[in-house]
Amino acid sequence: MQKKTIWSLAIGYTLLTILLHNVLDTFVGDVMLTISFYGLFFGILWYIYQIIKFGLQQFIYNWKHKQ
């Protein structure tokens, strides 16, 4: 997918979630907001994992090639 399409979907999902949760106060809005929070949580965890993985790879590379 193109970057523009992904951003359009993300903005649309956000607007729909705000409309259904805050304005109309529906169960569907609550579910969508919960999914958003889980996505944010796992996204942050994945980002931290990637940083740690990159750091370990650099450490191992430098350790093996140190002379």
PDB file of N, CA, C and O in Angstrom:
ATOM      1  N   MET A   1       0.827  -1.183   0.000  1.00  0.00           N
ATOM      2  CA  MET A   1       0.000   0.000   0.000  1.00  0.00           C
ATOM      3  C   MET A   1       0.871   1.246   0.000  1.00  0.00           C
ATOM      4  O   MET A   1       1.999   1.241   0.493  1.00  0.00           O
ATOM      5  N   GLN A   2       0.335   2.282  -0.549  1.00  0.00           N
ATOM      6  CA  GLN A   2       1.062   3.533  -0.560  1.00  0.00           C
ATOM      7  C   GLN A   2       0.916   4.243   0.778  1.00  0.00           C
ATOM      8  O   GLN A   2      -0.020   4.000   1.540  1.00  0.00           O
ATOM      9  N   LYS A   3       1.855   5.111   1.034  1.00  0.00           N
ATOM     10  CA  LYS A   3       1.861   5.841   2.295  1.00  0.00           C
ATOM     11  C   LYS A   3       0.604   6.712   2.436  1.00  0.00           C
ATOM     12  O   LYS A   3       0.047   6.837   3.526  1.00  0.00           O
ATOM     13  N   LYS A   4       0.172   7.304   1.336  1.00  0.00           N
ATOM     14  CA  LYS A   4      -1.011   8.162   1.362  1.00  0.00           C
ATOM     15  C   LYS A   4      -2.256   7.366   1.737  1.00  0.00           C
ATOM     16  O   LYS A   4      -3.107   7.863   2.474  1.00  0.00           O
ATOM     17  N   THR A   5      -2.371   6.139   1.238  1.00  0.00           N
ATOM     18  CA  THR A   5      -3.516   5.287   1.550  1.00  0.00           C
ATOM     19  C   THR A   5      -3.527   4.905   3.024  1.00  0.00           C
ATOM     20  O   THR A   5      -4.581   4.923   3.660  1.00  0.00           O
ATOM     21  N   ILE A   6      -2.369   4.560   3.571  1.00  0.00           N
ATOM     22  CA  ILE A   6      -2.283   4.175   4.981  1.00  0.00           C
ATOM     23  C   ILE A   6      -2.665   5.350   5.876  1.00  0.00           C
ATOM     24  O   ILE A   6      -3.405   5.178   6.844  1.00  0.00           O
ATOM     25  N   TRP A   7      -2.161   6.546   5.556  1.00  0.00           N
ATOM     26  CA  TRP A   7      -2.503   7.731   6.351  1.00  0.00           C
ATOM     27  C   TRP A   7      -3.992   8.053   6.242  1.00  0.00           C
ATOM     28  O   TRP A   7      -4.611   8.452   7.229  1.00  0.00           O
ATOM     29  N   SER A   8      -4.564   7.886   5.071  1.00  0.00           N
ATOM     30  CA  SER A   8      -6.001   8.137   4.891  1.00  0.00           C
ATOM     31  C   SER A   8      -6.828   7.167   5.733  1.00  0.00           C
ATOM     32  O   SER A   8      -7.798   7.570   6.374  1.00  0.00           O
ATOM     33  N   LEU A   9      -6.447   5.893   5.731  1.00  0.00           N
ATOM     34  CA  LEU A   9      -7.153   4.903   6.557  1.00  0.00           C
ATOM     35  C   LEU A   9      -7.004   5.202   8.042  1.00  0.00           C
ATOM     36  O   LEU A   9      -7.967   5.073   8.798  1.00  0.00           O
ATOM     37  N   ALA A  10      -5.812   5.599   8.464  1.00  0.00           N
ATOM     38  CA  ALA A  10      -5.579   5.907   9.882  1.00  0.00           C
ATOM     39  C   ALA A  10      -6.402   7.111  10.320  1.00  0.00           C
ATOM     40  O   ALA A  10      -7.000   7.094  11.396  1.00  0.00           O
ATOM     41  N   ILE A  11      -6.438   8.149   9.501  1.00  0.00           N
ATOM     42  CA  ILE A  11      -7.220   9.340   9.853  1.00  0.00           C
ATOM     43  C   ILE A  11      -8.713   9.025   9.850  1.00  0.00           C
ATOM     44  O   ILE A  11      -9.448   9.488  10.722  1.00  0.00           O
ATOM     45  N   GLY A  12      -9.160   8.241   8.873  1.00  0.00           N
ATOM     46  CA  GLY A  12     -10.567   7.842   8.835  1.00  0.00           C
ATOM     47  C   GLY A  12     -10.967   7.013  10.042  1.00  0.00           C
ATOM     48  O   GLY A  12     -12.036   7.226  10.615  1.00  0.00           O
ATOM     49  N   TYR A  13     -10.122   6.074  10.434  1.00  0.00           N
ATOM     50  CA  TYR A  13     -10.397   5.244  11.614  1.00  0.00           C
ATOM     51  C   TYR A  13     -10.451   6.110  12.871  1.00  0.00           C
ATOM     52  O   TYR A  13     -11.303   5.910  13.736  1.00  0.00           O
ATOM     53  N   THR A  14      -9.536   7.069  12.963  1.00  0.00           N
ATOM     54  CA  THR A  14      -9.508   7.958  14.122  1.00  0.00           C
ATOM     55  C   THR A  14     -10.770   8.805  14.196  1.00  0.00           C
ATOM     56  O   THR A  14     -11.377   8.924  15.260  1.00  0.00           O
ATOM     57  N   LEU A  15     -11.165   9.388  13.082  1.00  0.00           N
ATOM     58  CA  LEU A  15     -12.371  10.216  13.070  1.00  0.00           C
ATOM     59  C   LEU A  15     -13.619   9.403  13.394  1.00  0.00           C
ATOM     60  O   LEU A  15     -14.490   9.862  14.134  1.00  0.00           O
ATOM     61  N   LEU A  16     -13.703   8.196  12.841  1.00  0.00           N
ATOM     62  CA  LEU A  16     -14.848   7.330  13.122  1.00  0.00           C
ATOM     63  C   LEU A  16     -14.878   6.914  14.589  1.00  0.00           C
ATOM     64  O   LEU A  16     -15.947   6.861  15.198  1.00  0.00           O
ATOM     65  N   THR A  17     -13.728   6.622  15.151  1.00  0.00           N
ATOM     66  CA  THR A  17     -13.659   6.252  16.568  1.00  0.00           C
ATOM     67  C   THR A  17     -14.092   7.410  17.458  1.00  0.00           C
ATOM     68  O   THR A  17     -14.863   7.220  18.399  1.00  0.00           O
ATOM     69  N   ILE A  18     -13.597   8.611  17.162  1.00  0.00           N
ATOM     70  CA  ILE A  18     -13.982   9.782  17.962  1.00  0.00           C
ATOM     71  C   ILE A  18     -15.480  10.041  17.839  1.00  0.00           C
ATOM     72  O   ILE A  18     -16.147  10.329  18.833  1.00  0.00           O
ATOM     73  N   LEU A  19     -16.004   9.939  16.631  1.00  0.00           N
ATOM     74  CA  LEU A  19     -17.426  10.167  16.411  1.00  0.00           C
ATOM     75  C   LEU A  19     -18.274   9.153  17.179  1.00  0.00           C
ATOM     76  O   LEU A  19     -19.227   9.525  17.863  1.00  0.00           O
ATOM     77  N   LEU A  20     -17.923   7.874  17.062  1.00  0.00           N
ATOM     78  CA  LEU A  20     -18.734   6.836  17.701  1.00  0.00           C
ATOM     79  C   LEU A  20     -18.544   6.783  19.211  1.00  0.00           C
ATOM     80  O   LEU A  20     -19.490   6.475  19.938  1.00  0.00           O
ATOM     81  N   HIS A  21     -17.348   7.074  19.694  1.00  0.00           N
ATOM     82  CA  HIS A  21     -17.098   6.963  21.133  1.00  0.00           C
ATOM     83  C   HIS A  21     -17.503   8.230  21.888  1.00  0.00           C
ATOM     84  O   HIS A  21     -18.260   8.161  22.857  1.00  0.00           O
ATOM     85  N   ASN A  22     -17.011   9.364  21.456  1.00  0.00           N
ATOM     86  CA  ASN A  22     -17.238  10.598  22.209  1.00  0.00           C
ATOM     87  C   ASN A  22     -18.559  11.275  21.875  1.00  0.00           C
ATOM     88  O   ASN A  22     -19.249  11.758  22.773  1.00  0.00           O
ATOM     89  N   VAL A  23     -18.916  11.318  20.611  1.00  0.00           N
ATOM     90  CA  VAL A  23     -20.116  12.056  20.213  1.00  0.00           C
ATOM     91  C   VAL A  23     -21.376  11.213  20.405  1.00  0.00           C
ATOM     92  O   VAL A  23     -22.330  11.662  21.040  1.00  0.00           O
ATOM     93  N   LEU A  24     -21.384  10.009  19.868  1.00  0.00           N
ATOM     94  CA  LEU A  24     -22.584   9.176  19.932  1.00  0.00           C
ATOM     95  C   LEU A  24     -22.590   8.225  21.127  1.00  0.00           C
ATOM     96  O   LEU A  24     -23.639   7.677  21.465  1.00  0.00           O
ATOM     97  N   ASP A  25     -21.455   8.019  21.765  1.00  0.00           N
ATOM     98  CA  ASP A  25     -21.324   7.173  22.959  1.00  0.00           C
ATOM     99  C   ASP A  25     -21.901   5.774  22.723  1.00  0.00           C
ATOM    100  O   ASP A  25     -22.803   5.343  23.442  1.00  0.00           O
ATOM    101  N   THR A  26     -21.378   5.065  21.712  1.00  0.00           N
ATOM    102  CA  THR A  26     -21.882   3.739  21.381  1.00  0.00           C
ATOM    103  C   THR A  26     -20.888   2.662  21.816  1.00  0.00           C
ATOM    104  O   THR A  26     -19.724   2.946  22.095  1.00  0.00           O
ATOM    105  N   PHE A  27     -21.372   1.424  21.865  1.00  0.00           N
ATOM    106  CA  PHE A  27     -20.534   0.283  22.212  1.00  0.00           C
ATOM    107  C   PHE A  27     -19.466   0.053  21.147  1.00  0.00           C
ATOM    108  O   PHE A  27     -18.332  -0.308  21.464  1.00  0.00           O
ATOM    109  N   VAL A  28     -19.831   0.262  19.889  1.00  0.00           N
ATOM    110  CA  VAL A  28     -18.881   0.078  18.795  1.00  0.00           C
ATOM    111  C   VAL A  28     -17.712   1.052  18.952  1.00  0.00           C
ATOM    112  O   VAL A  28     -16.562   0.691  18.703  1.00  0.00           O
ATOM    113  N   GLY A  29     -18.006   2.281  19.364  1.00  0.00           N
ATOM    114  CA  GLY A  29     -16.947   3.254  19.611  1.00  0.00           C
ATOM    115  C   GLY A  29     -16.031   2.820  20.738  1.00  0.00           C
ATOM    116  O   GLY A  29     -14.817   3.015  20.672  1.00  0.00           O
ATOM    117  N   ASP A  30     -16.619   2.225  21.786  1.00  0.00           N
ATOM    118  CA  ASP A  30     -15.795   1.709  22.896  1.00  0.00           C
ATOM    119  C   ASP A  30     -14.868   0.597  22.423  1.00  0.00           C
ATOM    120  O   ASP A  30     -13.698   0.555  22.803  1.00  0.00           O
ATOM    121  N   VAL A  31     -15.387  -0.300  21.597  1.00  0.00           N
ATOM    122  CA  VAL A  31     -14.570  -1.400  21.077  1.00  0.00           C
ATOM    123  C   VAL A  31     -13.451  -0.855  20.199  1.00  0.00           C
ATOM    124  O   VAL A  31     -12.305  -1.293  20.309  1.00  0.00           O
ATOM    125  N   MET A  32     -13.774   0.092  19.334  1.00  0.00           N
ATOM    126  CA  MET A  32     -12.755   0.669  18.456  1.00  0.00           C
ATOM    127  C   MET A  32     -11.670   1.393  19.251  1.00  0.00           C
ATOM    128  O   MET A  32     -10.492   1.325  18.902  1.00  0.00           O
ATOM    129  N   LEU A  33     -12.068   2.086  20.316  1.00  0.00           N
ATOM    130  CA  LEU A  33     -11.091   2.777  21.155  1.00  0.00           C
ATOM    131  C   LEU A  33     -10.200   1.771  21.877  1.00  0.00           C
ATOM    132  O   LEU A  33      -8.998   1.999  22.017  1.00  0.00           O
ATOM    133  N   THR A  34     -10.774   0.669  22.331  1.00  0.00           N
ATOM    134  CA  THR A  34      -9.981  -0.371  22.982  1.00  0.00           C
ATOM    135  C   THR A  34      -8.974  -0.970  22.002  1.00  0.00           C
ATOM    136  O   THR A  34      -7.820  -1.201  22.363  1.00  0.00           O
ATOM    137  N   ILE A  35      -9.399  -1.221  20.778  1.00  0.00           N
ATOM    138  CA  ILE A  35      -8.491  -1.743  19.758  1.00  0.00           C
ATOM    139  C   ILE A  35      -7.366  -0.748  19.496  1.00  0.00           C
ATOM    140  O   ILE A  35      -6.215  -1.141  19.308  1.00  0.00           O
ATOM    141  N   SER A  36      -7.702   0.539  19.483  1.00  0.00           N
ATOM    142  CA  SER A  36      -6.682   1.574  19.269  1.00  0.00           C
ATOM    143  C   SER A  36      -5.648   1.569  20.393  1.00  0.00           C
ATOM    144  O   SER A  36      -4.449   1.688  20.140  1.00  0.00           O
ATOM    145  N   PHE A  37      -6.117   1.432  21.636  1.00  0.00           N
ATOM    146  CA  PHE A  37      -5.185   1.393  22.761  1.00  0.00           C
ATOM    147  C   PHE A  37      -4.275   0.172  22.699  1.00  0.00           C
ATOM    148  O   PHE A  37      -3.077   0.271  22.966  1.00  0.00           O
ATOM    149  N   TYR A  38      -4.845  -0.981  22.345  1.00  0.00           N
ATOM    150  CA  TYR A  38      -4.012  -2.183  22.192  1.00  0.00           C
ATOM    151  C   TYR A  38      -2.993  -2.002  21.076  1.00  0.00           C
ATOM    152  O   TYR A  38      -1.837  -2.400  21.217  1.00  0.00           O
ATOM    153  N   GLY A  39      -3.416  -1.405  19.971  1.00  0.00           N
ATOM    154  CA  GLY A  39      -2.497  -1.149  18.872  1.00  0.00           C
ATOM    155  C   GLY A  39      -1.366  -0.220  19.284  1.00  0.00           C
ATOM    156  O   GLY A  39      -0.211  -0.442  18.922  1.00  0.00           O
ATOM    157  N   LEU A  40      -1.695   0.819  20.039  1.00  0.00           N
ATOM    158  CA  LEU A  40      -0.670   1.741  20.525  1.00  0.00           C
ATOM    159  C   LEU A  40       0.294   1.031  21.466  1.00  0.00           C
ATOM    160  O   LEU A  40       1.508   1.212  21.371  1.00  0.00           O
ATOM    161  N   PHE A  41      -0.242   0.232  22.365  1.00  0.00           N
ATOM    162  CA  PHE A  41       0.586  -0.501  23.325  1.00  0.00           C
ATOM    163  C   PHE A  41       1.551  -1.449  22.612  1.00  0.00           C
ATOM    164  O   PHE A  41       2.748  -1.450  22.897  1.00  0.00           O
ATOM    165  N   PHE A  42       1.030  -2.253  21.686  1.00  0.00           N
ATOM    166  CA  PHE A  42       1.895  -3.199  20.982  1.00  0.00           C
ATOM    167  C   PHE A  42       2.860  -2.491  20.036  1.00  0.00           C
ATOM    168  O   PHE A  42       3.968  -2.976  19.806  1.00  0.00           O
ATOM    169  N   GLY A  43       2.453  -1.363  19.493  1.00  0.00           N
ATOM    170  CA  GLY A  43       3.352  -0.577  18.659  1.00  0.00           C
ATOM    171  C   GLY A  43       4.537  -0.047  19.447  1.00  0.00           C
ATOM    172  O   GLY A  43       5.670  -0.072  18.966  1.00  0.00           O
ATOM    173  N   ILE A  44       4.282   0.431  20.652  1.00  0.00           N
ATOM    174  CA  ILE A  44       5.366   0.917  21.516  1.00  0.00           C
ATOM    175  C   ILE A  44       6.281  -0.232  21.914  1.00  0.00           C
ATOM    176  O   ILE A  44       7.503  -0.085  21.904  1.00  0.00           O
ATOM    177  N   LEU A  45       5.698  -1.378  22.266  1.00  0.00           N
ATOM    178  CA  LEU A  45       6.515  -2.546  22.609  1.00  0.00           C
ATOM    179  C   LEU A  45       7.385  -2.986  21.435  1.00  0.00           C
ATOM    180  O   LEU A  45       8.559  -3.306  21.621  1.00  0.00           O
ATOM    181  N   TRP A  46       6.814  -3.004  20.218  1.00  0.00           N
ATOM    182  CA  TRP A  46       7.568  -3.394  19.030  1.00  0.00           C
ATOM    183  C   TRP A  46       8.712  -2.424  18.782  1.00  0.00           C
ATOM    184  O   TRP A  46       9.809  -2.844  18.412  1.00  0.00           O
ATOM    185  N   TYR A  47       8.472  -1.135  18.979  1.00  0.00           N
ATOM    186  CA  TYR A  47       9.505  -0.126  18.771  1.00  0.00           C
ATOM    187  C   TYR A  47      10.654  -0.316  19.768  1.00  0.00           C
ATOM    188  O   TYR A  47      11.822  -0.234  19.387  1.00  0.00           O
ATOM    189  N   ILE A  48      10.335  -0.566  21.025  1.00  0.00           N
ATOM    190  CA  ILE A  48      11.369  -0.810  22.037  1.00  0.00           C
ATOM    191  C   ILE A  48      12.143  -2.082  21.696  1.00  0.00           C
ATOM    192  O   ILE A  48      13.366  -2.120  21.835  1.00  0.00           O
ATOM    193  N   TYR A  49      11.440  -3.122  21.252  1.00  0.00           N
ATOM    194  CA  TYR A  49      12.098  -4.375  20.855  1.00  0.00           C
ATOM    195  C   TYR A  49      13.076  -4.136  19.708  1.00  0.00           C
ATOM    196  O   TYR A  49      14.188  -4.664  19.722  1.00  0.00           O
ATOM    197  N   GLN A  50      12.667  -3.345  18.718  1.00  0.00           N
ATOM    198  CA  GLN A  50      13.535  -3.071  17.574  1.00  0.00           C
ATOM    199  C   GLN A  50      14.794  -2.312  17.999  1.00  0.00           C
ATOM    200  O   GLN A  50      15.879  -2.578  17.483  1.00  0.00           O
ATOM    201  N   ILE A  51      14.659  -1.380  18.925  1.00  0.00           N
ATOM    202  CA  ILE A  51      15.826  -0.629  19.416  1.00  0.00           C
ATOM    203  C   ILE A  51      16.793  -1.561  20.142  1.00  0.00           C
ATOM    204  O   ILE A  51      18.002  -1.499  19.923  1.00  0.00           O
ATOM    205  N   ILE A  52      16.257  -2.425  21.007  1.00  0.00           N
ATOM    206  CA  ILE A  52      17.107  -3.357  21.751  1.00  0.00           C
ATOM    207  C   ILE A  52      17.771  -4.346  20.793  1.00  0.00           C
ATOM    208  O   ILE A  52      18.955  -4.650  20.940  1.00  0.00           O
ATOM    209  N   LYS A  53      17.020  -4.847  19.820  1.00  0.00           N
ATOM    210  CA  LYS A  53      17.572  -5.792  18.843  1.00  0.00           C
ATOM    211  C   LYS A  53      18.703  -5.147  18.037  1.00  0.00           C
ATOM    212  O   LYS A  53      19.740  -5.773  17.818  1.00  0.00           O
ATOM    213  N   PHE A  54      18.513  -3.926  17.604  1.00  0.00           N
ATOM    214  CA  PHE A  54      19.541  -3.225  16.847  1.00  0.00           C
ATOM    215  C   PHE A  54      20.788  -3.005  17.705  1.00  0.00           C
ATOM    216  O   PHE A  54      21.911  -3.176  17.231  1.00  0.00           O
ATOM    217  N   GLY A  55      20.584  -2.624  18.972  1.00  0.00           N
ATOM    218  CA  GLY A  55      21.716  -2.423  19.874  1.00  0.00           C
ATOM    219  C   GLY A  55      22.508  -3.694  20.099  1.00  0.00           C
ATOM    220  O   GLY A  55      23.739  -3.664  20.115  1.00  0.00           O
ATOM    221  N   LEU A  56      21.816  -4.814  20.272  1.00  0.00           N
ATOM    222  CA  LEU A  56      22.503  -6.095  20.454  1.00  0.00           C
ATOM    223  C   LEU A  56      23.253  -6.517  19.198  1.00  0.00           C
ATOM    224  O   LEU A  56      24.365  -7.038  19.285  1.00  0.00           O
ATOM    225  N   GLN A  57      22.654  -6.298  18.036  1.00  0.00           N
ATOM    226  CA  GLN A  57      23.341  -6.640  16.787  1.00  0.00           C
ATOM    227  C   GLN A  57      24.623  -5.821  16.636  1.00  0.00           C
ATOM    228  O   GLN A  57      25.658  -6.350  16.231  1.00  0.00           O
ATOM    229  N   GLN A  58      24.550  -4.546  16.957  1.00  0.00           N
ATOM    230  CA  GLN A  58      25.736  -3.703  16.862  1.00  0.00           C
ATOM    231  C   GLN A  58      26.803  -4.131  17.868  1.00  0.00           C
ATOM    232  O   GLN A  58      27.994  -4.131  17.554  1.00  0.00           O
ATOM    233  N   PHE A  59      26.377  -4.493  19.071  1.00  0.00           N
ATOM    234  CA  PHE A  59      27.305  -4.940  20.099  1.00  0.00           C
ATOM    235  C   PHE A  59      28.017  -6.218  19.664  1.00  0.00           C
ATOM    236  O   PHE A  59      29.236  -6.327  19.793  1.00  0.00           O
ATOM    237  N   ILE A  60      27.252  -7.188  19.145  1.00  0.00           N
ATOM    238  CA  ILE A  60      27.834  -8.461  18.712  1.00  0.00           C
ATOM    239  C   ILE A  60      28.759  -8.240  17.526  1.00  0.00           C
ATOM    240  O   ILE A  60      29.839  -8.828  17.468  1.00  0.00           O
ATOM    241  N   TYR A  61      28.352  -7.401  16.578  1.00  0.00           N
ATOM    242  CA  TYR A  61      29.198  -7.120  15.417  1.00  0.00           C
ATOM    243  C   TYR A  61      30.522  -6.491  15.862  1.00  0.00           C
ATOM    244  O   TYR A  61      31.590  -6.907  15.413  1.00  0.00           O
ATOM    245  N   ASN A  62      30.450  -5.501  16.734  1.00  0.00           N
ATOM    246  CA  ASN A  62      31.674  -4.828  17.204  1.00  0.00           C
ATOM    247  C   ASN A  62      32.551  -5.781  18.025  1.00  0.00           C
ATOM    248  O   ASN A  62      33.778  -5.700  17.974  1.00  0.00           O
ATOM    249  N   TRP A  63      31.920  -6.675  18.774  1.00  0.00           N
ATOM    250  CA  TRP A  63      32.653  -7.619  19.601  1.00  0.00           C
ATOM    251  C   TRP A  63      33.404  -8.634  18.732  1.00  0.00           C
ATOM    252  O   TRP A  63      34.547  -8.983  19.025  1.00  0.00           O
ATOM    253  N   LYS A  64      32.747  -9.109  17.650  1.00  0.00           N
ATOM    254  CA  LYS A  64      33.378 -10.104  16.764  1.00  0.00           C
ATOM    255  C   LYS A  64      34.469  -9.496  15.900  1.00  0.00           C
ATOM    256  O   LYS A  64      35.433 -10.184  15.565  1.00  0.00           O
ATOM    257  N   HIS A  65      34.347  -8.245  15.534  1.00  0.00           N
ATOM    258  CA  HIS A  65      35.290  -7.614  14.603  1.00  0.00           C
ATOM    259  C   HIS A  65      36.309  -6.715  15.310  1.00  0.00           C
ATOM    260  O   HIS A  65      36.996  -5.920  14.668  1.00  0.00           O
ATOM    261  N   LYS A  66      36.397  -6.846  16.598  1.00  0.00           N
ATOM    262  CA  LYS A  66      37.368  -6.055  17.351  1.00  0.00           C
ATOM    263  C   LYS A  66      38.734  -6.723  17.250  1.00  0.00           C
ATOM    264  O   LYS A  66      38.884  -7.894  17.598  1.00  0.00           O
ATOM    265  N   GLN A  67      39.723  -5.982  16.776  1.00  0.00           N
ATOM    266  CA  GLN A  67      41.077  -6.552  16.669  1.00  0.00           C
ATOM    267  C   GLN A  67      42.106  -5.537  17.045  1.00  0.00           C
ATOM    268  O   GLN A  67      43.301  -5.830  17.017  1.00  0.00           O
TER     269      GLN A  67
END
